[in-house]
């Protein structure tokens, strides 16, 4: 059984290495991701961000422009998740400590 | 708790290093809309500079620097800053979180740049306060208030 598990892991590793050989090179202008239009004919979001983010938000930091401007709903949700985690830690841990004291 | 031994090396190193970490964290938060950085990274560095003091000098001195009862309110204030930025844009005629309607600058692109800055300040405040609050809660130590 252990040998089978080991074989499966090796097999998946080989599969990943084989698949990584088919990825496009970094910064390849002809890759599907970096093209102006997707194969279906619609405009790619990445090309729009690269071209317009400085004009729109006046910041050379494209990552921040996407994170806090174009996708600001997402970041608001992330921050709410962090606050909820803090509140849950507060409620769970403080409550139990008080019960022990009484 | 164990008795906090006064080790001169940890005391000296942490008290010298912590202000610089805090300064760098502030730089990352406030310059994050223009150079690499942002609220999450800067908030984590600010929390690290507070926690290093608590680890090295003990919780009593750490409480003077940042009382643990401030943790959750400041985290909520950070989320509130983010939310009120969006609501202000809504109030001045735009959509929710559409920074180009904020009444802070003249051209829409500068307004959006400043809107990103406000949002990053909120994120940094919330991340810092919540990380310190989680550290305090896990430690289970509490000041007597």
gemmi code that builds the backbone of each chain (N, CA, C; Angstrom):
import gemmi

chains = {
    "A": [
        ("UNK", (0.833, -1.211, 0.000), (0.000, 0.000, 0.000), (0.860, 1.250, 0.000)),
        ("UNK", (1.925, 1.213, 0.825), (2.815, 2.368, 0.883), (3.497, 2.587, -0.469)),
        ("UNK", (3.840, 1.472, -1.106), (4.526, 1.567, -2.398), (3.613, 2.202, -3.452)),
        ("UNK", (2.299, 1.837, -3.386), (1.333, 2.399, -4.344), (1.215, 3.908, -4.149)),
        ("UNK", (1.110, 4.336, -2.866), (1.027, 5.776, -2.594), (2.241, 6.508, -3.149)),
        ("UNK", (3.415, 5.920, -2.879), (4.651, 6.545, -3.353), (4.648, 6.644, -4.873)),
        ("UNK", (4.196, 5.574, -5.534), (4.148, 5.589, -6.991), (3.213, 6.649, -7.522)),
        ("UNK", (2.047, 6.820, -6.842), (1.086, 7.831, -7.292), (1.685, 9.224, -7.167)),
        ("UNK", (2.395, 9.462, -6.057), (3.013, 10.790, -5.867), (4.037, 11.058, -6.951)),
        ("UNK", (4.880, 10.048, -7.229), (5.900, 10.214, -8.285), (5.226, 10.488, -9.627)),
        ("UNK", (4.131, 9.756, -9.881), (3.421, 9.910, -11.154), (2.873, 11.324, -11.308)),
        ("UNK", (2.274, 11.837, -10.221), (1.722, 13.192, -10.303), (2.823, 14.225, -10.454)),
        ("UNK", (3.957, 13.998, -9.798), (5.081, 14.901, -9.969), (5.539, 14.952, -11.409)),
        ("UNK", (5.656, 13.761, -12.029), (6.062, 13.717, -13.437), (5.039, 14.418, -14.318)),
        ("UNK", (3.741, 14.217, -13.985), (2.678, 14.858, -14.764), (2.791, 16.378, -14.691)),
        ("UNK", (3.074, 16.906, -13.453), (3.202, 18.357, -13.298), (4.392, 18.884, -14.091)),
        ("UNK", (5.507, 18.141, -14.032), (6.697, 18.596, -14.775), (6.396, 18.601, -16.272)),
        ("UNK", (5.689, 17.542, -16.731), (5.341, 17.475, -18.153), (4.424, 18.633, -18.544)),
        ("UNK", (3.443, 18.957, -17.646), (2.507, 20.030, -17.971), (3.198, 21.385, -17.961)),
        ("UNK", (4.185, 21.570, -17.065), (4.836, 22.876, -16.984), (5.650, 23.160, -18.245)),
        ("UNK", (6.011, 22.104, -18.975), (6.749, 22.341, -20.213), (5.863, 22.991, -21.264)),
        ("UNK", (4.515, 22.861, -21.121), (3.618, 23.430, -22.113), (3.182, 24.840, -21.824)),
        ("UNK", (3.631, 25.402, -20.662), (3.228, 26.766, -20.334), (3.936, 27.754, -21.248)),
        ("UNK", (3.310, 28.908, -21.519), (3.998, 29.928, -22.323), (5.121, 30.565, -21.527)),
        ("UNK", (6.108, 31.101, -22.228), (7.208, 31.786, -21.551), (6.703, 33.044, -20.865)),
        ("UNK", (7.461, 33.463, -19.842), (7.047, 34.661, -19.119), (7.212, 35.889, -20.011)),
        ("UNK", (6.157, 36.726, -20.057), (6.233, 37.932, -20.872), (6.070, 37.678, -22.359)),
        ("UNK", (5.598, 36.500, -22.721), (5.423, 36.169, -24.135), (4.233, 36.953, -24.689)),
        ("UNK", (4.482, 37.777, -25.692), (3.412, 38.649, -26.184), (2.356, 37.875, -26.956)),
        ("UNK", (2.708, 36.692, -27.458), (1.748, 35.934, -28.255), (0.936, 34.955, -27.431)),
        ("UNK", (1.202, 34.861, -26.115), (0.427, 33.943, -25.284), (-1.020, 34.410, -25.199)),
        ("UNK", (-1.943, 33.451, -24.974), (-3.372, 33.783, -24.993), (-3.705, 34.818, -23.914)),
        ("UNK", (-3.040, 34.680, -22.748), (-3.329, 35.598, -21.647), (-2.947, 37.028, -21.994)),
        ("UNK", (-1.869, 37.202, -22.728), (-1.346, 38.549, -22.958), (-1.855, 39.175, -24.236)),
        ("UNK", (-2.682, 38.447, -24.985), (-3.185, 39.028, -26.223), (-4.215, 40.107, -25.949)),
        ("UNK", (-4.415, 40.948, -26.936), (-5.415, 42.018, -26.803), (-6.817, 41.436, -26.680)),
        ("UNK", (-7.097, 40.390, -27.460), (-8.435, 39.801, -27.445), (-8.334, 38.338, -27.075)),
        ("UNK", (-9.346, 37.865, -26.376), (-9.387, 36.455, -26.021), (-9.772, 35.641, -27.260)),
        ("UNK", (-9.585, 34.312, -27.245), (-9.939, 33.508, -28.419), (-11.399, 33.668, -28.828)),
        ("UNK", (-12.287, 34.033, -27.873), (-13.688, 34.202, -28.223), (-13.950, 35.548, -28.878)),
        ("UNK", (-12.959, 36.479, -28.845), (-13.128, 37.748, -29.524), (-13.403, 38.918, -28.612)),
        ("UNK", (-13.587, 38.669, -27.289), (-13.824, 39.789, -26.380), (-12.488, 40.361, -25.926)),
        ("UNK", (-12.517, 41.585, -25.358), (-11.273, 42.222, -24.953), (-10.768, 41.617, -23.649)),
        ("UNK", (-9.446, 41.420, -23.557), (-8.865, 40.879, -22.338), (-8.767, 41.966, -21.283)),
        ("UNK", (-9.028, 41.595, -20.008), (-8.937, 42.583, -18.941), (-7.498, 43.003, -18.717)),
        ("UNK", (-6.557, 42.053, -18.806), (-5.154, 42.360, -18.502), (-4.620, 43.444, -19.434)),
        ("UNK", (-4.952, 43.346, -20.718), (-4.464, 44.345, -21.670), (-5.036, 45.716, -21.324)),
        ("UNK", (-6.319, 45.745, -20.917), (-6.928, 47.033, -20.546), (-6.216, 47.644, -19.346)),
        ("UNK", (-5.947, 46.830, -18.309), (-5.304, 47.360, -17.101), (-3.927, 47.911, -17.428)),
        ("UNK", (-3.156, 47.150, -18.210), (-1.787, 47.583, -18.508), (-1.810, 48.900, -19.275)),
        ("UNK", (-2.768, 49.054, -20.164), (-2.798, 50.253, -20.995), (-3.373, 51.451, -20.259)),
        ("UNK", (-4.391, 51.242, -19.425), (-5.177, 52.371, -18.927), (-4.979, 52.700, -17.457)),
        ("UNK", (-4.287, 51.848, -16.667), (-4.333, 52.054, -15.215), (-3.658, 53.356, -14.820)),
        ("UNK", (-2.612, 53.782, -15.542), (-1.991, 55.059, -15.155), (-2.900, 56.236, -15.484)),
        ("UNK", (-3.566, 56.187, -16.623), (-4.497, 57.272, -16.974), (-5.659, 57.339, -15.988)),
        ("UNK", (-6.179, 56.181, -15.620), (-7.385, 56.154, -14.790), (-7.099, 56.573, -13.356)),
        ("UNK", (-6.084, 55.967, -12.755), (-5.901, 56.140, -11.318), (-4.644, 56.913, -10.971)),
        ("UNK", (-3.841, 57.330, -11.963), (-2.671, 58.148, -11.731), (-1.728, 57.508, -10.728)),
        ("UNK", (-1.520, 56.227, -10.838), (-0.519, 55.559, -10.020), (0.226, 54.557, -10.875)),
        ("UNK", (1.565, 54.586, -10.827), (2.317, 53.610, -11.613), (2.254, 52.201, -11.040)),
        ("UNK", (1.711, 52.068, -9.806), (1.637, 50.757, -9.178), (0.364, 50.066, -9.642)),
        ("UNK", (0.501, 49.267, -10.677), (-0.669, 48.644, -11.298), (-1.396, 47.698, -10.344)),
        ("UNK", (-0.608, 47.015, -9.497), (-1.210, 46.044, -8.577), (-2.167, 46.735, -7.622)),
        ("UNK", (-1.726, 47.879, -7.056), (-2.592, 48.596, -6.138), (-3.805, 49.156, -6.850)),
        ("UNK", (-3.597, 49.628, -8.079), (-4.736, 50.166, -8.823), (-5.793, 49.088, -9.037)),
        ("UNK", (-5.352, 47.867, -9.355), (-6.331, 46.790, -9.546), (-6.955, 46.409, -8.209)),
        ("UNK", (-6.108, 46.297, -7.175), (-6.581, 45.799, -5.872), (-7.568, 46.756, -5.226)),
        ("UNK", (-7.234, 48.061, -5.225), (-8.029, 48.993, -4.437), (-8.969, 49.834, -5.278)),
        ("UNK", (-8.838, 49.808, -6.601), (-9.723, 50.639, -7.404), (-10.662, 49.791, -8.263)),
        ("UNK", (-10.085, 49.018, -9.186), (-10.968, 48.236, -10.061), (-11.681, 47.126, -9.288)),
        ("UNK", (-10.969, 46.553, -8.320), (-11.544, 45.418, -7.584), (-11.753, 45.785, -6.113)),
        ("UNK", (-12.281, 46.986, -5.861), (-12.315, 47.442, -4.469), (-13.372, 46.719, -3.653)),
        ("UNK", (-14.424, 46.208, -4.309), (-15.406, 45.415, -3.561), (-14.736, 44.193, -2.938)),
        ("UNK", (-13.851, 43.571, -3.721), (-13.150, 42.378, -3.254), (-12.308, 42.693, -2.030)),
        ("UNK", (-11.588, 43.852, -2.081), (-10.732, 44.211, -0.956), (-11.558, 44.563, 0.272)),
        ("UNK", (-12.706, 45.193, 0.058), (-13.600, 45.470, 1.194), (-14.017, 44.170, 1.862)),
        ("UNK", (-14.331, 43.158, 1.047), (-14.681, 41.856, 1.621), (-13.534, 41.236, 2.387)),
        ("UNK", (-12.300, 41.347, 1.837), (-11.137, 40.790, 2.530), (-10.948, 41.437, 3.889)),
        ("UNK", (-11.098, 42.761, 3.917), (-10.885, 43.460, 5.175), (-11.962, 43.068, 6.184)),
        ("UNK", (-13.185, 42.889, 5.704), (-14.254, 42.460, 6.602), (-13.967, 41.072, 7.171)),
        ("UNK", (-13.368, 40.205, 6.321), (-13.003, 38.870, 6.802), (-11.980, 38.964, 7.928)),
        ("UNK", (-10.962, 39.856, 7.750), (-9.935, 40.010, 8.784), (-10.554, 40.512, 10.083)),
        ("UNK", (-11.470, 41.508, 9.949), (-12.101, 42.045, 11.159), (-12.940, 40.977, 11.840)),
        ("UNK", (-13.648, 40.157, 11.038), (-14.474, 39.104, 11.625), (-13.607, 38.088, 12.366)),
        ("UNK", (-12.433, 37.769, 11.783), (-11.531, 36.834, 12.458), (-11.097, 37.388, 13.808)),
        ("UNK", (-10.757, 38.678, 13.842), (-10.368, 39.298, 15.104), (-11.491, 39.287, 16.113)),
        ("UNK", (-12.715, 39.601, 15.656), (-13.858, 39.621, 16.578), (-14.131, 38.234, 17.125)),
        ("UNK", (-14.023, 37.200, 16.251), (-14.306, 35.836, 16.706), (-13.269, 35.391, 17.728)),
        ("UNK", (-11.981, 35.736, 17.489), (-10.943, 35.424, 18.472), (-11.246, 36.105, 19.797)),
        ("UNK", (-11.621, 37.366, 19.725), (-11.969, 38.118, 20.937), (-13.089, 37.422, 21.699)),
        ("UNK", (-14.185, 37.101, 20.971), (-15.354, 36.530, 21.641), (-15.045, 35.156, 22.238)),
        ("UNK", (-14.411, 34.285, 21.440), (-14.164, 32.919, 21.913), (-13.179, 32.894, 23.078)),
        ("UNK", (-12.027, 33.544, 22.915), (-10.953, 33.366, 23.899), (-11.237, 34.148, 25.171)),
        ("UNK", (-11.741, 35.369, 25.048), (-12.018, 36.147, 26.264), (-13.114, 35.508, 27.099)),
        ("UNK", (-14.152, 34.985, 26.416), (-15.295, 34.414, 27.136), (-14.862, 33.222, 27.983)),
        ("UNK", (-14.043, 32.363, 27.344), (-13.653, 31.141, 28.056), (-12.810, 31.482, 29.274)),
        ("UNK", (-11.966, 32.491, 29.148), (-11.125, 32.862, 30.279), (-11.951, 33.339, 31.462)),
        ("UNK", (-13.011, 34.098, 31.152), (-13.839, 34.605, 32.231), (-14.564, 33.470, 32.944)),
        ("UNK", (-15.005, 32.452, 32.161), (-15.692, 31.323, 32.780), (-14.777, 30.580, 33.730)),
        ("UNK", (-13.498, 30.463, 33.361), (-12.555, 29.763, 34.232), (-12.362, 30.495, 35.549)),
        ("UNK", (-12.410, 31.810, 35.476), (-12.171, 32.576, 36.703), (-13.306, 32.420, 37.682)),
        ("UNK", (-14.555, 32.367, 37.152), (-15.712, 32.348, 38.049), (-15.848, 31.019, 38.778)),
    ],
    "B": [
        ("UNK", (2.747, 33.173, 34.698), (3.803, 33.608, 33.786), (5.174, 33.483, 34.423)),
        ("UNK", (6.153, 33.258, 33.575), (7.533, 33.235, 34.058), (7.979, 34.658, 34.384)),
        ("UNK", (8.956, 34.727, 35.236), (9.500, 36.054, 35.554), (10.320, 36.536, 34.363)),
        ("UNK", (10.070, 37.783, 33.998), (10.731, 38.318, 32.828), (12.153, 38.700, 33.188)),
        ("UNK", (13.104, 37.882, 32.713), (14.498, 38.204, 33.010), (14.945, 39.370, 32.163)),
        ("UNK", (15.692, 40.254, 32.745), (16.193, 41.392, 31.979), (17.427, 40.976, 31.223)),
        ("UNK", (17.229, 40.689, 29.946), (18.373, 40.371, 29.102), (18.754, 41.628, 28.346)),
        ("UNK", (19.941, 42.184, 28.607), (20.267, 43.481, 27.986), (20.309, 43.435, 26.463)),
        ("UNK", (20.674, 42.261, 25.903), (20.803, 42.216, 24.445), (19.440, 42.325, 23.783)),
        ("UNK", (18.481, 41.497, 24.221), (17.158, 41.560, 23.589), (16.486, 42.897, 23.857)),
        ("UNK", (16.671, 43.423, 25.065), (16.071, 44.726, 25.369), (16.600, 45.812, 24.442)),
        ("UNK", (17.923, 45.854, 24.310), (18.527, 46.908, 23.497), (18.143, 46.755, 22.032)),
        ("UNK", (18.308, 45.510, 21.512), (18.075, 45.319, 20.079), (16.629, 45.603, 19.724)),
        ("UNK", (15.684, 45.097, 20.531), (14.281, 45.293, 20.163), (13.881, 46.746, 20.288)),
        ("UNK", (14.385, 47.439, 21.335), (13.956, 48.828, 21.467), (14.616, 49.722, 20.430)),
        ("UNK", (15.767, 49.308, 19.867), (16.364, 50.110, 18.793), (15.683, 49.800, 17.462)),
        ("UNK", (15.362, 48.511, 17.248), (14.886, 48.100, 15.935), (13.409, 48.437, 15.727)),
        ("UNK", (12.607, 48.367, 16.801), (11.158, 48.519, 16.651), (10.740, 49.849, 16.023)),
        ("UNK", (11.324, 51.012, 16.423), (10.900, 52.254, 15.766), (11.168, 52.273, 14.266)),
        ("UNK", (12.293, 51.645, 13.857), (12.598, 51.650, 12.419), (11.606, 50.773, 11.659)),
        ("UNK", (11.226, 49.634, 12.263), (10.218, 48.784, 11.607), (8.912, 49.560, 11.478)),
        ("UNK", (8.571, 50.310, 12.538), (7.316, 51.066, 12.512), (7.355, 52.155, 11.443)),
        ("UNK", (8.513, 52.822, 11.346), (8.649, 53.880, 10.342), (8.531, 53.301, 8.939)),
        ("UNK", (9.178, 52.157, 8.724), (9.128, 51.535, 7.401), (7.709, 51.066, 7.086)),
        ("UNK", (7.000, 50.576, 8.115), (5.612, 50.165, 7.902), (4.742, 51.345, 7.508)),
        ("UNK", (4.950, 52.491, 8.205), (4.187, 53.694, 7.852), (4.485, 54.132, 6.427)),
        ("UNK", (5.789, 54.051, 6.047), (6.156, 54.420, 4.675), (5.446, 53.521, 3.670)),
        ("UNK", (5.390, 52.214, 3.988), (4.767, 51.293, 3.037), (3.272, 51.575, 2.930)),
        ("UNK", (2.623, 51.911, 4.055), (1.188, 52.198, 3.979), (0.947, 53.468, 3.185)),
        ("UNK", (1.700, 54.539, 3.500), (1.362, 55.840, 2.928), (1.926, 56.038, 1.527)),
        ("UNK", (2.928, 55.252, 1.150), (3.444, 55.353, -0.205), (2.980, 54.176, -1.051)),
        ("UNK", (2.061, 53.379, -0.509), (1.673, 52.163, -1.201), (0.842, 52.412, -2.432)),
        ("UNK", (0.231, 53.593, -2.547), (-0.566, 53.825, -3.744), (0.294, 54.312, -4.890)),
        ("UNK", (1.589, 54.565, -4.615), (2.430, 55.057, -5.692), (3.615, 54.152, -5.991)),
        ("UNK", (4.061, 53.402, -5.006), (5.187, 52.493, -5.214), (4.775, 51.137, -4.657)),
        ("UNK", (5.568, 50.088, -4.870), (5.166, 48.784, -4.341), (4.887, 48.832, -2.847)),
        ("UNK", (3.835, 48.188, -2.445), (3.443, 48.208, -1.043), (1.943, 48.194, -0.951)),
        ("UNK", (1.424, 48.598, 0.195), (-0.017, 48.633, 0.350), (-0.406, 48.444, 1.790)),
        ("UNK", (-1.710, 48.414, 2.009), (-2.222, 48.359, 3.364), (-1.925, 47.059, 4.077)),
        ("UNK", (-2.068, 45.944, 3.387), (-1.879, 44.660, 4.057), (-0.427, 44.495, 4.515)),
        ("UNK", (0.507, 44.804, 3.611), (1.917, 44.626, 3.951), (2.335, 45.599, 5.050)),
        ("UNK", (1.959, 46.875, 4.889), (2.349, 47.872, 5.872), (1.729, 47.613, 7.226)),
        ("UNK", (0.466, 47.191, 7.240), (-0.194, 46.877, 8.508), (0.489, 45.730, 9.220)),
        ("UNK", (0.945, 44.729, 8.454), (1.652, 43.613, 9.065), (2.956, 44.074, 9.699)),
        ("UNK", (3.679, 45.014, 9.035), (4.942, 45.488, 9.611), (4.691, 46.309, 10.859)),
        ("UNK", (3.628, 47.124, 10.871), (3.303, 47.891, 12.079), (2.988, 46.944, 13.235)),
        ("UNK", (2.210, 45.883, 12.930), (1.882, 44.916, 13.982), (3.146, 44.235, 14.478)),
        ("UNK", (4.098, 43.948, 13.570), (5.351, 43.298, 13.982), (6.131, 44.191, 14.926)),
        ("UNK", (6.136, 45.509, 14.645), (6.902, 46.403, 15.515), (6.271, 46.505, 16.893)),
        ("UNK", (4.950, 46.321, 16.982), (4.316, 46.350, 18.308), (4.547, 45.037, 19.035)),
        ("UNK", (4.476, 43.919, 18.292), (4.575, 42.614, 18.935), (6.003, 42.356, 19.400)),
        ("UNK", (7.009, 42.915, 18.681), (8.399, 42.666, 19.096), (8.658, 43.305, 20.459)),
        ("UNK", (8.010, 44.448, 20.716), (8.153, 45.070, 22.040), (7.485, 44.197, 23.101)),
        ("UNK", (6.306, 43.643, 22.774), (5.624, 42.794, 23.760), (6.419, 41.540, 24.061)),
        ("UNK", (7.083, 40.993, 23.029), (7.850, 39.764, 23.234), (9.095, 40.035, 24.065)),
        ("UNK", (9.777, 41.140, 23.782), (11.086, 41.329, 24.394), (10.998, 42.019, 25.744)),
        ("UNK", (10.127, 42.993, 25.875), (10.097, 43.793, 27.102), (8.945, 43.421, 28.029)),
        ("UNK", (8.113, 42.465, 27.626), (7.021, 42.073, 28.499), (5.754, 42.830, 28.205)),
        ("UNK", (4.642, 42.246, 28.645), (3.353, 42.818, 28.283), (3.077, 44.148, 28.971)),
        ("UNK", (3.703, 44.395, 30.149), (3.376, 45.625, 30.865), (3.811, 46.853, 30.084)),
        ("UNK", (5.037, 46.786, 29.535), (5.504, 47.922, 28.724), (4.758, 47.954, 27.400)),
        ("UNK", (4.440, 46.765, 26.855), (3.671, 46.715, 25.618), (2.301, 47.346, 25.770)),
        ("UNK", (1.703, 47.173, 26.958), (0.387, 47.776, 27.186), (0.462, 49.294, 27.171)),
        ("UNK", (1.597, 49.855, 27.638), (1.739, 51.313, 27.586), (1.790, 51.797, 26.143)),
        ("UNK", (2.421, 50.966, 25.278), (2.564, 51.391, 23.886), (1.253, 51.257, 23.129)),
        ("UNK", (0.599, 50.139, 23.308), (-0.647, 49.885, 22.575), (-1.549, 49.055, 23.484)),
        ("UNK", (-2.507, 49.668, 24.196), (-3.360, 48.903, 25.112), (-4.203, 47.879, 24.357)),
        ("UNK", (-4.369, 46.695, 24.926), (-5.052, 45.644, 24.167), (-6.545, 45.907, 24.055)),
        ("UNK", (-7.102, 46.802, 24.869), (-8.529, 47.087, 24.686), (-8.780, 47.927, 23.437)),
        ("UNK", (-7.698, 48.498, 22.848), (-7.863, 49.287, 21.626), (-7.938, 48.429, 20.377)),
        ("UNK", (-7.608, 47.117, 20.493), (-7.451, 46.291, 19.303), (-8.675, 46.219, 18.433)),
        ("UNK", (-9.774, 45.703, 18.993), (-10.971, 45.521, 18.171), (-11.605, 46.845, 17.749)),
        ("UNK", (-11.670, 47.881, 18.593), (-12.227, 49.145, 18.087), (-11.455, 49.726, 16.927)),
        ("UNK", (-10.100, 49.667, 16.985), (-9.324, 50.226, 15.871), (-9.519, 49.403, 14.605)),
        ("UNK", (-9.655, 48.068, 14.756), (-9.919, 47.246, 13.577), (-11.241, 47.605, 12.935)),
        ("UNK", (-12.262, 47.823, 13.773), (-13.555, 48.226, 13.226), (-13.470, 49.604, 12.592)),
        ("UNK", (-12.630, 50.487, 13.178), (-12.480, 51.828, 12.604), (-11.851, 51.764, 11.215)),
        ("UNK", (-10.906, 50.824, 11.028), (-10.304, 50.678, 9.715), (-11.327, 50.279, 8.662)),
        ("UNK", (-12.175, 49.299, 9.005), (-13.218, 48.895, 8.060), (-14.178, 50.055, 7.808)),
        ("UNK", (-14.430, 50.839, 8.868), (-15.345, 51.976, 8.736), (-14.765, 53.043, 7.813)),
        ("UNK", (-13.424, 53.260, 7.872), (-12.789, 54.230, 6.966), (-12.994, 53.792, 5.521)),
        ("UNK", (-12.754, 52.499, 5.264), (-12.951, 51.959, 3.912), (-14.394, 52.181, 3.464)),
        ("UNK", (-15.324, 51.810, 4.335), (-16.738, 51.863, 3.964), (-17.181, 53.307, 3.758)),
        ("UNK", (-16.696, 54.232, 4.621), (-17.159, 55.610, 4.505), (-16.546, 56.279, 3.284)),
        ("UNK", (-15.353, 55.814, 2.831), (-14.836, 56.332, 1.558), (-15.799, 56.013, 0.433)),
        ("UNK", (-16.283, 54.752, 0.418), (-17.255, 54.380, -0.601), (-18.550, 55.149, -0.473)),
        ("UNK", (-19.005, 55.352, 0.769), (-20.285, 56.045, 0.961), (-20.177, 57.519, 0.604)),
        ("UNK", (-18.968, 58.128, 0.858), (-18.786, 59.537, 0.486), (-18.885, 59.705, -1.021)),
        ("UNK", (-18.257, 58.775, -1.762), (-18.371, 58.833, -3.220), (-19.826, 58.690, -3.649)),
        ("UNK", (-20.570, 57.857, -2.952), (-21.990, 57.663, -3.270), (-22.775, 58.942, -2.977)),
        ("UNK", (-22.395, 59.622, -1.866), (-23.098, 60.831, -1.447), (-22.906, 61.955, -2.459)),
        ("UNK", (-21.705, 62.008, -3.089), (-21.434, 63.076, -4.046), (-21.820, 62.688, -5.464)),
        ("UNK", (-22.643, 61.685, -5.621), (-23.256, 61.449, -6.912), (-22.710, 60.294, -7.708)),
        ("UNK", (-21.711, 59.576, -7.175), (-21.182, 58.451, -7.933), (-21.775, 57.145, -7.467)),
        ("UNK", (-21.142, 56.049, -7.912), (-21.525, 54.747, -7.398), (-20.715, 54.442, -6.150)),
        ("UNK", (-21.076, 53.370, -5.470), (-20.346, 52.969, -4.261), (-18.904, 52.639, -4.630)),
        ("UNK", (-17.946, 53.233, -3.916), (-16.504, 53.047, -4.118), (-16.010, 53.585, -5.464)),
        ("UNK", (-16.760, 54.494, -6.081), (-16.286, 55.142, -7.311), (-15.546, 56.412, -6.895)),
        ("UNK", (-14.189, 56.290, -6.752), (-13.423, 57.371, -6.126), (-13.407, 58.639, -6.951)),
        ("UNK", (-13.769, 58.588, -8.228), (-13.642, 59.799, -9.032), (-14.694, 60.836, -8.670)),
        ("UNK", (-15.558, 60.547, -7.705), (-16.515, 61.551, -7.238), (-16.146, 62.117, -5.875)),
        ("UNK", (-14.996, 61.712, -5.315), (-14.598, 62.228, -4.005), (-14.227, 63.702, -4.116)),
        ("UNK", (-14.609, 64.545, -3.146), (-14.315, 65.981, -3.238), (-12.934, 66.324, -2.700)),
        ("UNK", (-11.848, 65.700, -3.218), (-10.525, 65.949, -2.667), (-9.550, 66.535, -3.674)),
        ("UNK", (-9.721, 66.322, -4.948), (-8.773, 66.849, -5.931), (-9.564, 67.298, -7.154)),
        ("UNK", (-8.844, 67.766, -8.186), (-9.536, 68.389, -9.305), (-9.779, 67.445, -10.473)),
        ("UNK", (-8.754, 66.635, -10.797), (-8.956, 65.737, -11.933), (-9.362, 64.358, -11.428)),
        ("UNK", (-10.181, 63.658, -12.177), (-10.660, 62.347, -11.713), (-9.539, 61.359, -11.425)),
        ("UNK", (-8.427, 61.430, -12.193), (-7.375, 60.447, -11.948), (-6.688, 60.706, -10.610)),
        ("UNK", (-6.495, 61.996, -10.262), (-5.907, 62.297, -8.952), (-6.865, 61.920, -7.831)),
        ("UNK", (-8.174, 62.130, -8.081), (-9.140, 61.736, -7.057), (-9.093, 60.240, -6.807)),
        ("UNK", (-8.967, 59.476, -7.880), (-8.910, 58.028, -7.686), (-7.633, 57.618, -6.980)),
        ("UNK", (-6.513, 58.347, -7.281), (-5.258, 58.062, -6.590), (-5.393, 58.300, -5.087)),
        ("UNK", (-6.028, 59.441, -4.731), (-6.197, 59.738, -3.306), (-7.192, 58.787, -2.652)),
        ("UNK", (-8.210, 58.386, -3.414), (-9.156, 57.412, -2.880), (-8.478, 56.100, -2.533)),
        ("UNK", (-7.537, 55.677, -3.406), (-6.762, 54.466, -3.103), (-5.985, 54.662, -1.813)),
        ("UNK", (-5.420, 55.867, -1.611), (-4.647, 56.133, -0.389), (-5.529, 56.002, 0.848)),
        ("UNK", (-6.737, 56.606, 0.830), (-7.634, 56.510, 1.989), (-7.958, 55.057, 2.306)),
        ("UNK", (-8.259, 54.310, 1.246), (-8.626, 52.918, 1.434), (-7.460, 52.131, 2.029)),
        ("UNK", (-6.226, 52.449, 1.557), (-5.063, 51.723, 2.067), (-4.821, 52.046, 3.535)),
        ("UNK", (-5.080, 53.322, 3.934), (-4.931, 53.666, 5.345), (-5.900, 52.839, 6.188)),
        ("UNK", (-7.140, 52.715, 5.715), (-8.105, 51.905, 6.446), (-7.675, 50.462, 6.563)),
        ("UNK", (-7.177, 49.903, 5.452), (-6.740, 48.504, 5.473), (-5.576, 48.326, 6.440)),
        ("UNK", (-4.590, 49.271, 6.381), (-3.425, 49.147, 7.250), (-3.795, 49.211, 8.712)),
        ("UNK", (-4.696, 50.146, 9.064), (-5.132, 50.272, 10.458), (-5.812, 48.991, 10.925)),
        ("UNK", (-6.715, 48.464, 10.093), (-7.457, 47.267, 10.499), (-6.523, 46.077, 10.652)),
        ("UNK", (-5.595, 45.894, 9.698), (-4.709, 44.727, 9.770), (-3.820, 44.810, 10.999)),
        ("UNK", (-3.257, 46.011, 11.266), (-2.394, 46.158, 12.439), (-3.148, 45.856, 13.721)),
        ("UNK", (-4.323, 46.482, 13.889), (-5.047, 46.337, 15.147), (-5.519, 44.899, 15.349)),
        ("UNK", (-5.975, 44.255, 14.272), (-6.512, 42.903, 14.428), (-5.394, 41.919, 14.723)),
        ("UNK", (-4.214, 42.105, 14.082), (-3.104, 41.175, 14.360), (-2.667, 41.278, 15.815)),
        ("UNK", (-2.551, 42.510, 16.320), (-2.156, 42.664, 17.725), (-3.237, 42.114, 18.645)),
        ("UNK", (-4.508, 42.324, 18.274), (-5.605, 41.833, 19.119), (-5.607, 40.314, 19.175)),
        ("UNK", (-5.340, 39.659, 18.020), (-5.308, 38.192, 18.019), (-4.145, 37.694, 18.871)),
        ("UNK", (-2.992, 38.386, 18.790), (-1.843, 38.008, 19.625), (-2.207, 38.108, 21.102)),
        ("UNK", (-2.851, 39.208, 21.485), (-3.218, 39.392, 22.895), (-4.225, 38.342, 23.338)),
        ("UNK", (-5.210, 38.048, 22.460), (-6.237, 37.077, 22.835), (-5.637, 35.695, 23.015)),
        ("UNK", (-4.712, 35.330, 22.108), (-4.098, 34.003, 22.214), (-3.235, 33.903, 23.453)),
        ("UNK", (-2.593, 35.010, 23.830), (-1.763, 35.001, 25.023), (-2.626, 34.860, 26.275)),
        ("UNK", (-3.865, 35.354, 26.210), (-4.777, 35.215, 27.334), (-4.459, 36.137, 28.473)),
        ("UNK", (-3.557, 37.096, 28.232), (-3.205, 38.019, 29.295), (-4.032, 39.282, 29.126)),
        ("UNK", (-4.383, 39.891, 30.215), (-5.249, 41.060, 30.096), (-4.848, 42.073, 31.144)),
        ("UNK", (-4.870, 43.343, 30.766), (-4.631, 44.360, 31.774), (-5.880, 44.464, 32.650)),
        ("UNK", (-5.743, 45.127, 33.764), (-6.801, 45.049, 34.775), (-7.901, 46.065, 34.562)),
        ("UNK", (-8.276, 46.313, 33.326), (-9.382, 47.263, 33.131), (-10.558, 46.599, 32.478)),
    ],
}
model = gemmi.Model(1)
for chain_id, residues in chains.items():
    chain = gemmi.Chain(chain_id)
    for i, (resn, *xyz) in enumerate(residues, 1):
        res = gemmi.Residue()
        res.name, res.seqid = resn, gemmi.SeqId(i, " ")
        for name, pos in zip(("N", "CA", "C"), xyz):
            atom = gemmi.Atom()
            atom.name, atom.element = name, gemmi.Element(name[0])
            atom.pos, atom.b_iso = gemmi.Position(*pos), 0.0
            res.add_atom(atom)
        chain.add_residue(res)
    model.add_chain(chain)
structure = gemmi.Structure()
structure.add_model(model)
structure.setup_entities()
